[in-house]
Amino acid sequence: MPTVVGMNIATAELQTVKAQSVIVTDELLTVELADGRTLSVPLSWYPRLWHGRLEERQNWRLIGQGEGIHWPDLDEDVSVQNLLLGRPSSEGPASLRQWLTARSAKQQG
């Protein structure tokens, strides 16, 4: 984390922008920010959301006073900072496969 002395305006902005609302469709994750902006990114950036059912995608809550969004049914967290920076999920293929396997077993049992 940068120090206050070395912090520039962009870094300060990233740390203060907060989410206030979330909409998840079959194609997009859309986040309304407290400052009036709206961000939309492809849902495919977040494979757990992509594989989630509608009711699981709609079950979200803000975390860190709006610094991020958490989907408890999908064990997914997305930070506003990463959305602003255009960073998709960093989950690797092996981790996603493991999650999908466990999810499938849970749904069948």
C-alpha positions as CSV (number, residue, x, y, z in Angstrom):
1,M,0.0,0.0,0.0
2,P,1.5,3.4,-0.9
3,T,2.3,5.9,1.8
4,V,0.3,9.1,2.1
5,V,3.4,11.1,1.0
6,G,3.7,9.1,-2.3
7,M,-0.1,9.0,-2.9
8,N,-1.3,10.7,-6.1
9,I,-4.8,11.8,-7.0
10,A,-5.6,8.6,-8.9
11,T,-4.7,6.4,-5.9
12,A,-6.6,8.6,-3.6
13,E,-9.7,8.3,-5.9
14,L,-9.4,4.6,-6.0
15,Q,-9.5,4.4,-2.2
16,T,-12.5,6.6,-1.8
17,V,-14.9,5.5,-4.5
18,K,-17.7,3.3,-3.1
19,A,-20.3,1.1,-4.6
20,Q,-23.9,1.7,-3.7
21,S,-25.9,-0.6,-6.0
22,V,-25.3,-3.7,-8.1
23,I,-27.1,-5.3,-11.1
24,V,-26.1,-8.6,-12.5
25,T,-27.5,-9.8,-15.8
26,D,-26.6,-12.8,-18.0
27,E,-24.1,-10.6,-19.8
28,L,-23.0,-7.8,-17.5
29,L,-22.0,-6.8,-14.0
30,T,-23.1,-3.2,-13.4
31,V,-22.1,-1.3,-10.4
32,E,-23.5,2.1,-9.5
33,L,-21.0,4.2,-7.6
34,A,-21.8,6.7,-4.8
35,D,-20.3,9.5,-6.9
36,G,-22.9,9.0,-9.7
37,R,-20.8,7.0,-12.1
38,T,-21.9,3.6,-13.4
39,L,-19.4,0.8,-14.3
40,S,-20.3,-2.2,-16.5
41,V,-18.0,-5.1,-17.2
42,P,-18.6,-8.4,-18.9
43,L,-19.9,-11.0,-16.6
44,S,-17.4,-13.4,-18.1
45,W,-14.7,-11.5,-16.2
46,Y,-16.0,-13.2,-13.0
47,P,-16.5,-17.0,-13.8
48,R,-18.2,-17.7,-10.5
49,L,-20.9,-15.1,-11.3
50,W,-21.0,-16.4,-14.8
51,H,-21.8,-19.9,-13.6
52,G,-24.1,-18.8,-10.8
53,R,-27.9,-19.0,-11.0
54,L,-30.0,-15.8,-11.1
55,E,-31.0,-16.0,-7.4
56,E,-27.3,-16.5,-6.4
57,R,-26.2,-13.5,-8.5
58,Q,-28.9,-11.4,-6.9
59,N,-27.8,-12.3,-3.4
60,W,-25.0,-9.8,-2.9
61,R,-24.0,-7.4,-0.2
62,L,-21.6,-4.4,0.0
63,I,-18.5,-5.0,2.1
64,G,-16.0,-2.5,3.5
65,Q,-18.6,0.3,3.4
66,G,-18.9,-0.1,-0.3
67,E,-15.3,-0.8,-1.2
68,G,-16.4,-4.2,-2.6
69,I,-19.2,-6.6,-3.3
70,H,-19.6,-10.1,-1.8
71,W,-21.8,-12.9,-3.2
72,P,-22.0,-15.5,-0.3
73,D,-23.7,-18.2,-2.4
74,L,-20.8,-18.1,-4.9
75,D,-18.0,-17.3,-2.5
76,E,-17.1,-14.3,-4.8
77,D,-15.7,-10.9,-3.9
78,V,-15.2,-8.0,-6.3
79,S,-13.5,-4.8,-5.3
80,V,-14.5,-1.4,-6.7
81,Q,-10.8,-0.6,-7.1
82,N,-10.3,-3.6,-9.5
83,L,-13.4,-2.6,-11.4
84,L,-12.1,0.9,-11.9
85,L,-8.7,-0.5,-13.0
86,G,-10.4,-2.9,-15.5
87,R,-9.0,-6.0,-13.7
88,P,-11.0,-9.2,-14.1
89,S,-11.0,-12.1,-11.6
90,S,-7.6,-13.4,-10.9
91,E,-8.9,-16.9,-10.1
92,G,-6.9,-19.5,-11.9
93,P,-8.3,-22.4,-14.0
94,A,-7.4,-25.1,-11.4
95,S,-9.2,-23.2,-8.6
96,L,-12.2,-22.6,-10.8
97,R,-12.4,-26.3,-11.8
98,Q,-12.2,-27.3,-8.1
99,W,-15.0,-24.8,-7.2
100,L,-17.2,-26.1,-10.1
101,T,-16.6,-29.7,-9.0
102,A,-17.5,-29.0,-5.4
103,R,-20.5,-26.9,-6.5
104,S,-21.8,-29.8,-8.7
105,A,-21.3,-32.3,-6.0
106,K,-23.2,-30.1,-3.5
107,Q,-26.1,-29.6,-6.0
108,Q,-26.4,-33.3,-6.6
109,G,-26.2,-34.3,-2.9
